[in-house]
Amino acid sequence: MPCATLRSQQPFIANHEPILYPMGVNWDHWEGSDHYYKGAWMLHTLRHAIDNDTLWWQLFKDFYQQHALSLITTRDVVQFFNERTGRTWDRFFSQYLEYTSIPVLEYRLTEKAGNLSVSYRWNADVEGFDMPVKIGKEGNMITVQPRQGEWQEVMLFGVKSDAFRVAEDLFLIKHRQL
């Protein structure tokens, strides 16, 4: 659950402009505040996609110690997270930094004998977008690995459709039941 300060920032994310502009372009004015609030929520999302707080806080400490007195690029940040987590986060960073829209988790629910079949996929700008996300019922969420445009399915046992939730408090995403 995000802190109250982080929750209070969400209404200020307008998704009017990307956080990053092309390399070498001196952008001296921002139209809004997405680069602050969306940036904070992007990091919050990455934390929960990694889903290991011990590793997360060690990454922050190590990144600072490694780069404290140096100039870095976005590529340096992405490479650091890729190497230290053993996972490729390029599509994650591209979606949140280079595009205005946030990913949409699309899903279909079908109740079957007291259980819930959930079909899901990402709808995102970045081809192959594949960020993990938590779904389920309050207090009993599971992590699934949706992919851009590719339907997958999971069975949630003992869950009814009216109890189904997407952990939107942990991820800067939208979700839509189809």
Secondary structure, DSSP 8 states (H G I E B T S, - for coil): ---HHHHHHGGG----S-S---TT------SSSHHHHHHHHHHHHHHHHHT-HHHHHHHHHHHHHHHTTS---HHHHHHHHHHHHTS--HHHHHHHHH-SS--EEEEEEEEETTEEEEEEEEE-SSTT----EEEEETTEEEEE--BBTB-EEEEETT--GGGEEE-TTTSS-EEEE-
